[in-house]
Amino acid sequence: MPPALTLQVVEALTKANRDYDLIVLPSGNHGFMSDPYFIRRSWDYFVRHLAGKEPPADYSLTPPGS
């Protein structure tokens, strides 16, 4: 999605006083879903919002073969 369209959505959500979560990966491409940072942040989100707990602090993921 072009950044300008993303910012338009963010602006509309803000004006409507709606909550939103946004992760920006400036150097990402369409394969961003395998990015360790994105995976960790997704897991953290689910732990907080579905399990109602705090995820462990300072853990990191490494790509396979690293």
All heavy atoms as a GROMACS GRO file, in nm:
protein
  524
    1MET      N    1   0.086  -0.117   0.000
    1MET     CA    2   0.000   0.000   0.000
    1MET      C    3   0.091   0.124   0.000
    1MET      O    4   0.184   0.131   0.080
    1MET     CB    5  -0.090  -0.001   0.124
    1MET     CG    6  -0.175   0.123   0.136
    1MET     SD    7  -0.283   0.126   0.280
    1MET     CE    8  -0.399   0.002   0.238
    2PRO      N    9   0.065   0.220  -0.085
    2PRO     CA   10   0.146   0.341  -0.086
    2PRO      C   11   0.138   0.414   0.048
    2PRO      O   12   0.031   0.418   0.111
    2PRO     CB   13   0.083   0.426  -0.197
    2PRO     CG   14   0.010   0.328  -0.283
    2PRO     CD   15  -0.034   0.219  -0.191
    3PRO      N   16   0.250   0.468   0.095
    3PRO     CA   17   0.251   0.538   0.224
    3PRO      C   18   0.145   0.648   0.235
    3PRO      O   19   0.085   0.666   0.342
    3PRO     CB   20   0.392   0.596   0.234
    3PRO     CG   21   0.474   0.510   0.144
    3PRO     CD   22   0.383   0.466   0.034
    4ALA      N   23   0.118   0.718   0.128
    4ALA     CA   24   0.019   0.827   0.134
    4ALA      C   25  -0.120   0.772   0.171
    4ALA      O   26  -0.194   0.836   0.248
    4ALA     CB   27   0.013   0.901   0.001
    5LEU      N   28  -0.155   0.656   0.118
    5LEU     CA   29  -0.285   0.597   0.150
    5LEU      C   30  -0.290   0.552   0.296
    5LEU      O   31  -0.392   0.568   0.364
    5LEU     CB   32  -0.315   0.479   0.058
    5LEU     CG   33  -0.333   0.514  -0.090
    5LEU    CD1   34  -0.361   0.388  -0.169
    5LEU    CD2   35  -0.446   0.614  -0.108
    6THR      N   36  -0.180   0.496   0.345
    6THR     CA   37  -0.173   0.456   0.486
    6THR      C   38  -0.193   0.577   0.576
    6THR      O   39  -0.268   0.572   0.674
    6THR     CB   40  -0.038   0.389   0.516
    6THR    OG1   41  -0.024   0.274   0.432
    6THR    CG2   42  -0.028   0.349   0.661
    7LEU      N   43  -0.128   0.687   0.542
    7LEU     CA   44  -0.141   0.808   0.623
    7LEU      C   45  -0.282   0.865   0.617
    7LEU      O   46  -0.331   0.922   0.715
    7LEU     CB   47  -0.037   0.912   0.581
    7LEU     CG   48   0.109   0.871   0.609
    7LEU    CD1   49   0.206   0.975   0.555
    7LEU    CD2   50   0.132   0.845   0.756
    8GLN      N   51  -0.349   0.850   0.505
    8GLN     CA   52  -0.489   0.895   0.496
    8GLN      C   53  -0.578   0.813   0.589
    8GLN      O   54  -0.667   0.867   0.656
    8GLN     CB   55  -0.540   0.884   0.352
    8GLN     CG   56  -0.483   0.988   0.261
    8GLN     CD   57  -0.530   0.970   0.117
    8GLN    OE1   58  -0.601   0.875   0.083
    8GLN    NE2   59  -0.489   1.062   0.030
    9VAL      N   60  -0.554   0.683   0.595
    9VAL     CA   61  -0.631   0.598   0.687
    9VAL      C   62  -0.603   0.638   0.831
    9VAL      O   63  -0.694   0.651   0.912
    9VAL     CB   64  -0.600   0.449   0.663
    9VAL    CG1   65  -0.662   0.362   0.772
    9VAL    CG2   66  -0.647   0.405   0.526
   10VAL      N   67  -0.476   0.658   0.864
   10VAL     CA   68  -0.438   0.699   0.999
   10VAL      C   69  -0.505   0.832   1.034
   10VAL      O   70  -0.558   0.848   1.145
   10VAL     CB   71  -0.284   0.709   1.013
   10VAL    CG1   72  -0.243   0.780   1.141
   10VAL    CG2   73  -0.223   0.570   1.007
   11GLU      N   74  -0.504   0.925   0.942
   11GLU     CA   75  -0.568   1.055   0.967
   11GLU      C   76  -0.718   1.039   0.992
   11GLU      O   77  -0.774   1.099   1.083
   11GLU     CB   78  -0.544   1.150   0.849
   11GLU     CG   79  -0.603   1.288   0.873
   11GLU     CD   80  -0.574   1.382   0.758
   11GLU    OE1   81  -0.563   1.336   0.643
   11GLU    OE2   82  -0.564   1.502   0.785
   12ALA      N   83  -0.784   0.957   0.912
   12ALA     CA   84  -0.928   0.935   0.929
   12ALA      C   85  -0.957   0.868   1.063
   12ALA      O   86  -1.052   0.906   1.133
   12ALA     CB   87  -0.982   0.850   0.814
   13LEU      N   88  -0.876   0.771   1.102
   13LEU     CA   89  -0.895   0.705   1.231
   13LEU      C   90  -0.875   0.803   1.347
   13LEU      O   91  -0.950   0.802   1.445
   13LEU     CB   92  -0.800   0.586   1.246
   13LEU     CG   93  -0.829   0.467   1.156
   13LEU    CD1   94  -0.712   0.369   1.157
   13LEU    CD2   95  -0.958   0.398   1.199
   14THR      N   96  -0.774   0.887   1.334
   14THR     CA   97  -0.747   0.987   1.438
   14THR      C   98  -0.863   1.085   1.449
   14THR      O   99  -0.910   1.114   1.560
   14THR     CB  100  -0.616   1.062   1.406
   14THR    OG1  101  -0.509   0.968   1.398
   14THR    CG2  102  -0.584   1.165   1.513
   15LYS      N  103  -0.912   1.135   1.337
   15LYS     CA  104  -1.025   1.229   1.339
   15LYS      C  105  -1.150   1.166   1.397
   15LYS      O  106  -1.230   1.234   1.460
   15LYS     CB  107  -1.054   1.281   1.197
   15LYS     CG  108  -0.953   1.382   1.150
   15LYS     CD  109  -0.988   1.432   1.010
   15LYS     CE  110  -0.888   1.534   0.963
   15LYS     NZ  111  -0.919   1.582   0.828
   16ALA      N  112  -1.166   1.035   1.377
   16ALA     CA  113  -1.282   0.963   1.430
   16ALA      C  114  -1.260   0.918   1.574
   16ALA      O  115  -1.345   0.851   1.632
   16ALA     CB  116  -1.314   0.843   1.341
   17ASN      N  117  -1.146   0.954   1.632
   17ASN     CA  118  -1.111   0.918   1.770
   17ASN      C  119  -1.108   0.766   1.788
   17ASN      O  120  -1.151   0.714   1.890
   17ASN     CB  121  -1.206   0.983   1.869
   17ASN     CG  122  -1.149   0.983   2.010
   17ASN    OD1  123  -1.028   0.992   2.029
   17ASN    ND2  124  -1.236   0.971   2.109
   18ARG      N  125  -1.060   0.694   1.687
   18ARG     CA  126  -1.052   0.548   1.691
   18ARG      C  127  -0.909   0.505   1.723
   18ARG      O  128  -0.813   0.568   1.677
   18ARG     CB  129  -1.093   0.488   1.556
   18ARG     CG  130  -1.233   0.522   1.510
   18ARG     CD  131  -1.341   0.466   1.603
   18ARG     NE  132  -1.331   0.324   1.624
   18ARG     CZ  133  -1.400   0.232   1.558
   18ARG    NH1  134  -1.485   0.268   1.465
   18ARG    NH2  135  -1.384   0.106   1.586
   19ASP      N  136  -0.895   0.401   1.797
   19ASP     CA  137  -0.763   0.345   1.828
   19ASP      C  138  -0.710   0.269   1.706
   19ASP      O  139  -0.788   0.211   1.630
   19ASP     CB  140  -0.770   0.249   1.945
   19ASP     CG  141  -0.807   0.318   2.076
   19ASP    OD1  142  -0.790   0.441   2.085
   19ASP    OD2  143  -0.852   0.248   2.168
   20TYR      N  144  -0.580   0.269   1.690
   20TYR     CA  145  -0.517   0.192   1.584
   20TYR      C  146  -0.374   0.159   1.625
   20TYR      O  147  -0.315   0.225   1.709
   20TYR     CB  148  -0.518   0.265   1.449
   20TYR     CG  149  -0.452   0.401   1.451
   20TYR    CD1  150  -0.318   0.416   1.425
   20TYR    CD2  151  -0.526   0.515   1.480
   20TYR    CE1  152  -0.258   0.541   1.427
   20TYR    CE2  153  -0.468   0.640   1.482
   20TYR     CZ  154  -0.333   0.652   1.456
   20TYR     OH  155  -0.274   0.776   1.457
   21ASP      N  156  -0.323   0.053   1.568
   21ASP     CA  157  -0.185   0.013   1.589
   21ASP      C  158  -0.118   0.012   1.452
   21ASP      O  159  -0.177  -0.034   1.355
   21ASP     CB  160  -0.178  -0.127   1.651
   21ASP     CG  161  -0.240  -0.129   1.790
   21ASP    OD1  162  -0.187  -0.061   1.878
   21ASP    OD2  163  -0.342  -0.197   1.807
   22LEU      N  164   0.003   0.062   1.448
   22LEU     CA  165   0.073   0.074   1.320
   22LEU      C  166   0.220   0.040   1.340
   22LEU      O  167   0.284   0.091   1.432
   22LEU     CB  168   0.060   0.217   1.266
   22LEU     CG  169   0.133   0.251   1.139
   22LEU    CD1  170   0.075   0.176   1.021
   22LEU    CD2  171   0.127   0.401   1.114
   23ILE      N  172   0.270  -0.047   1.257
   23ILE     CA  173   0.413  -0.078   1.254
   23ILE      C  174   0.464  -0.035   1.117
   23ILE      O  175   0.408  -0.075   1.014
   23ILE     CB  176   0.440  -0.228   1.274
   23ILE    CG1  177   0.397  -0.271   1.414
   23ILE    CG2  178   0.587  -0.260   1.252
   23ILE    CD1  179   0.412  -0.420   1.438
   24VAL      N  180   0.567   0.046   1.116
   24VAL     CA  181   0.626   0.093   0.991
   24VAL      C  182   0.761   0.025   0.973
   24VAL      O  183   0.847   0.032   1.061
   24VAL     CB  184   0.643   0.247   0.992
   24VAL    CG1  185   0.710   0.295   0.866
   24VAL    CG2  186   0.508   0.314   1.012
   25LEU      N  187   0.777  -0.043   0.862
   25LEU     CA  188   0.903  -0.108   0.828
   25LEU      C  189   0.955  -0.043   0.700
   25LEU      O  190   0.928  -0.090   0.589
   25LEU     CB  191   0.883  -0.259   0.808
   25LEU     CG  192   0.830  -0.335   0.930
   25LEU    CD1  193   0.792  -0.477   0.892
   25LEU    CD2  194   0.933  -0.334   1.040
   26PRO      N  195   1.029   0.067   0.712
   26PRO     CA  196   1.069   0.145   0.594
   26PRO      C  197   1.146   0.066   0.489
   26PRO      O  198   1.130   0.091   0.371
   26PRO     CB  199   1.158   0.256   0.652
   26PRO     CG  200   1.130   0.258   0.796
   26PRO     CD  201   1.081   0.123   0.835
   27SER      N  202   1.226  -0.030   0.530
   27SER     CA  203   1.303  -0.104   0.430
   27SER      C  204   1.238  -0.238   0.396
   27SER      O  205   1.298  -0.321   0.330
   27SER     CB  206   1.446  -0.127   0.480
   27SER     OG  207   1.443  -0.202   0.599
   28GLY      N  208   1.115  -0.257   0.441
   28GLY     CA  209   1.045  -0.382   0.417
   28GLY      C  210   0.996  -0.395   0.274
   28GLY      O  211   0.986  -0.298   0.200
   29ASN      N  212   0.965  -0.518   0.237
   29ASN     CA  213   0.904  -0.543   0.107
   29ASN      C  214   0.784  -0.634   0.132
   29ASN      O  215   0.740  -0.649   0.245
   29ASN     CB  216   1.006  -0.604   0.009
   29ASN     CG  217   1.067  -0.731   0.062
   29ASN    OD1  218   1.005  -0.804   0.140
   29ASN    ND2  219   1.190  -0.758   0.022
   30HIS      N  220   0.735  -0.700   0.031
   30HIS     CA  221   0.616  -0.785   0.048
   30HIS      C  222   0.643  -0.909   0.132
   30HIS      O  223   0.550  -0.978   0.171
   30HIS     CB  224   0.557  -0.822  -0.088
   30HIS     CG  225   0.492  -0.706  -0.156
   30HIS    ND1  226   0.373  -0.653  -0.115
   30HIS    CD2  227   0.533  -0.631  -0.260
   30HIS    CE1  228   0.341  -0.551  -0.191
   30HIS    NE2  229   0.436  -0.535  -0.280
   31GLY      N  230   0.769  -0.936   0.162
   31GLY     CA  231   0.803  -1.049   0.247
   31GLY      C  232   0.819  -1.011   0.393
   31GLY      O  233   0.880  -1.083   0.471
   32PHE      N  234   0.764  -0.897   0.432
   32PHE     CA  235   0.783  -0.846   0.568
   32PHE      C  236   0.728  -0.938   0.676
   32PHE      O  237   0.770  -0.932   0.790
   32PHE     CB  238   0.721  -0.707   0.584
   32PHE     CG  239   0.570  -0.706   0.585
   32PHE    CD1  240   0.500  -0.717   0.703
   32PHE    CD2  241   0.499  -0.695   0.466
   32PHE    CE1  242   0.361  -0.717   0.704
   32PHE    CE2  243   0.362  -0.694   0.466
   32PHE     CZ  244   0.292  -0.706   0.585
   33MET      N  245   0.634  -1.027   0.642
   33MET     CA  246   0.573  -1.112   0.744
   33MET      C  247   0.672  -1.212   0.802
   33MET      O  248   0.646  -1.271   0.906
   33MET     CB  249   0.450  -1.181   0.689
   33MET     CG  250   0.340  -1.078   0.660
   33MET     SD  251   0.183  -1.152   0.622
   33MET     CE  252   0.135  -1.210   0.784
   34SER      N  253   0.786  -1.231   0.738
   34SER     CA  254   0.888  -1.319   0.795
   34SER      C  255   0.997  -1.240   0.867
   34SER      O  256   1.093  -1.298   0.917
   34SER     CB  257   0.950  -1.406   0.685
   34SER     OG  258   1.016  -1.324   0.589
   35ASP      N  259   0.981  -1.110   0.875
   35ASP     CA  260   1.078  -1.024   0.945
   35ASP      C  261   1.069  -1.053   1.095
   35ASP      O  262   0.960  -1.049   1.154
   35ASP     CB  263   1.044  -0.877   0.917
   35ASP     CG  264   1.139  -0.783   0.987
   35ASP    OD1  265   1.116  -0.751   1.106
   35ASP    OD2  266   1.236  -0.742   0.922
   36PRO      N  267   1.182  -1.085   1.161
   36PRO     CA  268   1.178  -1.117   1.304
   36PRO      C  269   1.113  -1.008   1.390
   36PRO      O  270   1.041  -1.038   1.485
   36PRO     CB  271   1.325  -1.137   1.341
   36PRO     CG  272   1.390  -1.177   1.213
   36PRO     CD  273   1.315  -1.101   1.106
   37TYR      N  274   1.137  -0.882   1.358
   37TYR     CA  275   1.076  -0.773   1.436
   37TYR      C  276   0.924  -0.776   1.422
   37TYR      O  277   0.852  -0.765   1.520
   37TYR     CB  278   1.131  -0.638   1.390
   37TYR     CG  279   1.069  -0.522   1.464
   37TYR    CD1  280   1.112  -0.488   1.592
   37TYR    CD2  281   0.967  -0.446   1.408
   37TYR    CE1  282   1.054  -0.383   1.662
   37TYR    CE2  283   0.909  -0.341   1.477
   37TYR     CZ  284   0.954  -0.310   1.603
   37TYR     OH  285   0.896  -0.206   1.672
   38PHE      N  286   0.876  -0.794   1.300
   38PHE     CA  287   0.732  -0.799   1.276
   38PHE      C  288   0.669  -0.917   1.349
   38PHE      O  289   0.563  -0.905   1.410
   38PHE     CB  290   0.702  -0.807   1.126
   38PHE     CG  291   0.555  -0.816   1.096
   38PHE    CD1  292   0.476  -0.703   1.098
   38PHE    CD2  293   0.496  -0.938   1.070
   38PHE    CE1  294   0.339  -0.711   1.073
   38PHE    CE2  295   0.360  -0.948   1.044
   38PHE     CZ  296   0.282  -0.833   1.047
   39ILE      N  297   0.734  -1.033   1.344
   39ILE     CA  298   0.681  -1.152   1.412
   39ILE      C  299   0.675  -1.128   1.562
   39ILE      O  300   0.573  -1.156   1.626
   39ILE     CB  301   0.767  -1.276   1.378
   39ILE    CG1  302   0.753  -1.312   1.230
   39ILE    CG2  303   0.727  -1.394   1.467
   39ILE    CD1  304   0.854  -1.414   1.182
   40ARG      N  305   0.783  -1.075   1.619
   40ARG     CA  306   0.784  -1.049   1.764
   40ARG      C  307   0.675  -0.952   1.803
   40ARG      O  308   0.602  -0.974   1.900
   40ARG     CB  309   0.920  -0.997   1.810
   40ARG     CG  310   0.925  -0.975   1.962
   40ARG     CD  311   1.056  -0.915   2.007
   40ARG     NE  312   1.079  -0.782   1.957
   40ARG     CZ  313   1.023  -0.670   2.007
   40ARG    NH1  314   0.938  -0.677   2.106
   40ARG    NH2  315   1.052  -0.552   1.956
   41ARG      N  316   0.661  -0.844   1.729
   41ARG     CA  317   0.558  -0.744   1.762
   41ARG      C  318   0.418  -0.802   1.747
   41ARG      O  319   0.329  -0.772   1.825
   41ARG     CB  320   0.574  -0.620   1.674
   41ARG     CG  321   0.699  -0.536   1.704
   41ARG     CD  322   0.698  -0.476   1.845
   41ARG     NE  323   0.575  -0.406   1.873
   41ARG     CZ  324   0.554  -0.276   1.848
   41ARG    NH1  325   0.647  -0.202   1.796
   41ARG    NH2  326   0.437  -0.222   1.876
   42SER      N  327   0.397  -0.889   1.648
   42SER     CA  328   0.267  -0.954   1.632
   42SER      C  329   0.238  -1.045   1.751
   42SER      O  330   0.127  -1.043   1.805
   42SER     CB  331   0.265  -1.037   1.503
   42SER     OG  332   0.282  -0.954   1.391
   43TRP      N  333   0.336  -1.125   1.791
   43TRP     CA  334   0.318  -1.212   1.908
   43TRP      C  335   0.289  -1.129   2.032
   43TRP      O  336   0.201  -1.163   2.111
   43TRP     CB  337   0.441  -1.297   1.930
   43TRP     CG  338   0.460  -1.406   1.827
   43TRP    CD1  339   0.374  -1.439   1.725
   43TRP    CD2  340   0.570  -1.494   1.816
   43TRP    NE1  341   0.426  -1.542   1.651
   43TRP    CE2  342   0.547  -1.578   1.705
   43TRP    CE3  343   0.687  -1.509   1.887
   43TRP    CZ2  344   0.635  -1.676   1.665
   43TRP    CZ3  345   0.776  -1.607   1.848
   43TRP    CH2  346   0.750  -1.690   1.739
   44ASP      N  347   0.365  -1.022   2.050
   44ASP     CA  348   0.342  -0.934   2.166
   44ASP      C  349   0.198  -0.881   2.167
   44ASP      O  350   0.134  -0.876   2.271
   44ASP     CB  351   0.438  -0.815   2.164
   44ASP     CG  352   0.582  -0.852   2.198
   44ASP    OD1  353   0.606  -0.969   2.237
   44ASP    OD2  354   0.669  -0.765   2.183
   45TYR      N  355   0.149  -0.842   2.051
   45TYR     CA  356   0.013  -0.789   2.040
   45TYR      C  357  -0.089  -0.894   2.083
   45TYR      O  358  -0.179  -0.867   2.162
   45TYR     CB  359  -0.014  -0.745   1.896
   45TYR     CG  360  -0.148  -0.678   1.878
   45TYR    CD1  361  -0.161  -0.541   1.894
   45TYR    CD2  362  -0.261  -0.753   1.846
   45TYR    CE1  363  -0.283  -0.479   1.878
   45TYR    CE2  364  -0.383  -0.692   1.830
   45TYR     CZ  365  -0.394  -0.555   1.846
   45TYR     OH  366  -0.517  -0.494   1.832
   46PHE      N  367  -0.074  -1.017   2.033
   46PHE     CA  368  -0.168  -1.122   2.068
   46PHE      C  369  -0.160  -1.159   2.216
   46PHE      O  370  -0.262  -1.183   2.279
   46PHE     CB  371  -0.148  -1.245   1.980
   46PHE     CG  372  -0.186  -1.222   1.837
   46PHE    CD1  373  -0.101  -1.258   1.735
   46PHE    CD2  374  -0.308  -1.165   1.804
   46PHE    CE1  375  -0.137  -1.237   1.602
   46PHE    CE2  376  -0.346  -1.143   1.672
   46PHE     CZ  377  -0.259  -1.180   1.571
   47VAL      N  378  -0.040  -1.164   2.270
   47VAL     CA  379  -0.025  -1.195   2.413
   47VAL      C  380  -0.097  -1.090   2.497
   47VAL      O  381  -0.172  -1.122   2.589
   47VAL     CB  382   0.124  -1.206   2.453
   47VAL    CG1  383   0.142  -1.209   2.604
   47VAL    CG2  384   0.187  -1.330   2.389
   48ARG      N  385  -0.076  -0.962   2.463
   48ARG     CA  386  -0.141  -0.854   2.539
   48ARG      C  387  -0.292  -0.853   2.523
   48ARG      O  388  -0.366  -0.840   2.619
   48ARG     CB  389  -0.086  -0.718   2.494
   48ARG     CG  390   0.046  -0.685   2.552
   48ARG     CD  391   0.085  -0.539   2.525
   48ARG     NE  392   0.219  -0.517   2.572
   48ARG     CZ  393   0.327  -0.517   2.494
   48ARG    NH1  394   0.316  -0.537   2.365
   48ARG    NH2  395   0.446  -0.499   2.546
   49HIS      N  396  -0.338  -0.862   2.399
   49HIS     CA  397  -0.480  -0.838   2.372
   49HIS      C  398  -0.567  -0.963   2.372
   49HIS      O  399  -0.689  -0.951   2.387
   49HIS     CB  400  -0.495  -0.762   2.240
   49HIS     CG  401  -0.432  -0.627   2.245
   49HIS    ND1  402  -0.490  -0.519   2.309
   49HIS    CD2  403  -0.314  -0.581   2.198
   49HIS    CE1  404  -0.412  -0.414   2.299
   49HIS    NE2  405  -0.303  -0.449   2.233
   50LEU      N  406  -0.509  -1.080   2.356
   50LEU     CA  407  -0.588  -1.203   2.362
   50LEU      C  408  -0.568  -1.278   2.493
   50LEU      O  409  -0.662  -1.328   2.551
   50LEU     CB  410  -0.556  -1.293   2.243
   50LEU     CG  411  -0.594  -1.238   2.106
   50LEU    CD1  412  -0.555  -1.337   1.997
   50LEU    CD2  413  -0.742  -1.208   2.097
   51ALA      N  414  -0.442  -1.284   2.538
   51ALA     CA  415  -0.414  -1.356   2.662
   51ALA      C  416  -0.424  -1.266   2.785
   51ALA      O  417  -0.432  -1.314   2.896
   51ALA     CB  418  -0.275  -1.421   2.655
   52GLY      N  419  -0.420  -1.133   2.762
   52GLY     CA  420  -0.428  -1.039   2.874
   52GLY      C  421  -0.306  -1.040   2.963
   52GLY      O  422  -0.314  -1.010   3.082
   53LYS      N  423  -0.189  -1.074   2.907
   53LYS     CA  424  -0.065  -1.079   2.983
   53LYS      C  425   0.040  -0.994   2.916
   53LYS      O  426   0.023  -0.949   2.804
   53LYS     CB  427  -0.016  -1.224   2.995
   53LYS     CG  428  -0.117  -1.312   3.063
   53LYS     CD  429  -0.066  -1.451   3.077
   53LYS     CE  430  -0.177  -1.531   3.144
   53LYS     NZ  431  -0.136  -1.652   3.203
   54GLU      N  432   0.150  -0.973   2.986
   54GLU     CA  433   0.262  -0.900   2.928
   54GLU      C  434   0.360  -0.999   2.869
   54GLU      O  435   0.398  -1.096   2.936
   54GLU     CB  436   0.331  -0.814   3.034
   54GLU     CG  437   0.265  -0.681   3.058
   54GLU     CD  438   0.258  -0.595   2.931
   54GLU    OE1  439   0.361  -0.572   2.866
   54GLU    OE2  440   0.147  -0.552   2.896
   55PRO      N  441   0.404  -0.977   2.746
   55PRO     CA  442   0.503  -1.067   2.687
   55PRO      C  443   0.638  -1.050   2.756
   55PRO      O  444   0.663  -0.947   2.818
   55PRO     CB  445   0.510  -1.022   2.541
   55PRO     CG  446   0.459  -0.883   2.541
   55PRO     CD  447   0.364  -0.871   2.656
   56PRO      N  448   0.725  -1.149   2.748
   56PRO     CA  449   0.856  -1.136   2.810
   56PRO      C  450   0.934  -1.020   2.748
   56PRO      O  451   0.926  -0.996   2.628
   56PRO     CB  452   0.924  -1.269   2.781
   56PRO     CG  453   0.842  -1.338   2.679
   56PRO     CD  454   0.707  -1.274   2.678
   57ALA      N  455   1.007  -0.950   2.831
   57ALA     CA  456   1.085  -0.834   2.785
   57ALA      C  457   1.218  -0.880   2.725
   57ALA      O  458   1.273  -0.983   2.763
   57ALA     CB  459   1.111  -0.740   2.901
   58ASP      N  460   1.264  -0.804   2.631
   58ASP     CA  461   1.400  -0.821   2.574
   58ASP      C  462   1.428  -0.956   2.510
   58ASP      O  463   1.540  -1.004   2.516
   58ASP     CB  464   1.506  -0.792   2.682
   58ASP     CG  465   1.497  -0.649   2.733
   58ASP    OD1  466   1.461  -0.560   2.654
   58ASP    OD2  467   1.526  -0.628   2.852
   59TYR      N  468   1.330  -1.019   2.452
   59TYR     CA  469   1.362  -1.141   2.378
   59TYR      C  470   1.373  -1.104   2.231
   59TYR      O  471   1.320  -1.004   2.186
   59TYR     CB  472   1.260  -1.253   2.402
   59TYR     CG  473   1.127  -1.233   2.337
   59TYR    CD1  474   1.097  -1.290   2.213
   59TYR    CD2  475   1.028  -1.157   2.397
   59TYR    CE1  476   0.973  -1.273   2.154
   59TYR    CE2  477   0.905  -1.138   2.338
   59TYR     CZ  478   0.878  -1.196   2.216
   59TYR     OH  479   0.757  -1.178   2.157
   60SER      N  480   1.446  -1.183   2.158
   60SER     CA  481   1.462  -1.155   2.016
   60SER      C  482   1.449  -1.284   1.938
   60SER      O  483   1.472  -1.393   1.989
   60SER     CB  484   1.596  -1.088   1.988
   60SER     OG  485   1.701  -1.177   2.023
   61LEU      N  486   1.412  -1.270   1.815
   61LEU     CA  487   1.399  -1.383   1.724
   61LEU      C  488   1.509  -1.372   1.619
   61LEU      O  489   1.547  -1.261   1.581
   61LEU     CB  490   1.263  -1.379   1.654
   61LEU     CG  491   1.141  -1.386   1.745
   61LEU    CD1  492   1.015  -1.362   1.664
   61LEU    CD2  493   1.134  -1.519   1.814
   62THR      N  494   1.556  -1.483   1.574
   62THR     CA  495   1.656  -1.482   1.467
   62THR      C  496   1.601  -1.563   1.351
   62THR      O  497   1.532  -1.662   1.370
   62THR     CB  498   1.789  -1.541   1.514
   62THR    OG1  499   1.767  -1.672   1.567
   62THR    CG2  500   1.854  -1.455   1.622
   63PRO      N  501   1.630  -1.519   1.230
   63PRO     CA  502   1.585  -1.593   1.113
   63PRO      C  503   1.645  -1.734   1.112
   63PRO      O  504   1.755  -1.755   1.165
   63PRO     CB  505   1.635  -1.512   0.995
   63PRO     CG  506   1.669  -1.378   1.049
   63PRO     CD  507   1.703  -1.399   1.193
   64PRO      N  508   1.576  -1.830   1.053
   64PRO     CA  509   1.630  -1.966   1.044
   64PRO      C  510   1.766  -1.965   0.975
   64PRO      O  511   1.789  -1.890   0.881
   64PRO     CB  512   1.529  -2.041   0.959
   64PRO     CG  513   1.402  -1.961   0.969
   64PRO     CD  514   1.444  -1.818   0.991
   65GLY      N  515   1.857  -2.045   1.025
   65GLY     CA  516   1.990  -2.055   0.965
   65GLY      C  517   2.086  -1.948   1.010
   65GLY      O  518   2.198  -1.942   0.962
   66SER      N  519   2.044  -1.862   1.103
   66SER     CA  520   2.134  -1.755   1.150
   66SER      C  521   2.217  -1.801   1.267
   66SER      O  522   2.182  -1.883   1.343
   66SER     CB  523   2.054  -1.633   1.194
   66SER     OG  524   1.990  -1.577   1.084
   0.00000   0.00000   0.00000
